[in-house]
Amino acid sequence: MKALIRTIIVDDDARKFGQAFADAFEILSDRIKVVGIFDDYAQVVEKIQELRVQLVLMDIDFGPKKEGKGIEAVQMIRQKYQEEQLKVIMLTERDDIDAIRRSFKAGASGYIQKSNRGYSWLDYVIGLVDNNQPTIEDSRIAAKLIHSFRENNPFQLQLRELEILQLSADGKTMDEIAEITRYKYNTIATFIRDLRDKMDAQNIAHAVALAFRNNLIV
């Protein structure tokens, strides 16, 4: 049996979101052990070492007047803890591309939308910590996509569509993309059909070329 993943949750609404995540982990997983829930990121830096933490779930925003404070917390954490085994995953209520991009730049390993609680993010979290299930949230792919994503996106592509384009540009086959993203083959085919329609591309190679030309992938 694999070792427990010692986890802390940092959210200014600790009772609602923090406890909800903790309860879900307890019910759904025998791998993740929540060892602390905090509503103040300032105390978290010291607690990481004290509680032998391997995973931090960090709210991007702390209240209406503290937007982005979670990103500052990530910077503080990375200044003290450089170890790759310490993962920081951002929690967000919205798909804010700029905030996600700044989070990765600060040292975050991934992100989860709070509305996506369930087995999908549970598998993703465990896969990211074990470093054997790269997905869009995994920094090796997502950092490239988030860094290269432009608000001036002429095709209005979604992040999942950009992920498929990036993986295609990296030489992955549809079977490999399905395995990496954990989507069914037919779902990948649908994504490709949709992004081709948006880009008016003749085939996936043409779509990849257009994405390169518009600095959407690297």
Summary of the structure (lengths in Angstrom):
residues: 218
radius of gyration: 17.9
end to end distance: 38.0
largest distance: 56.0
contacts: 681
relative contact order: 0.10
helix: 53%
strand: 13%
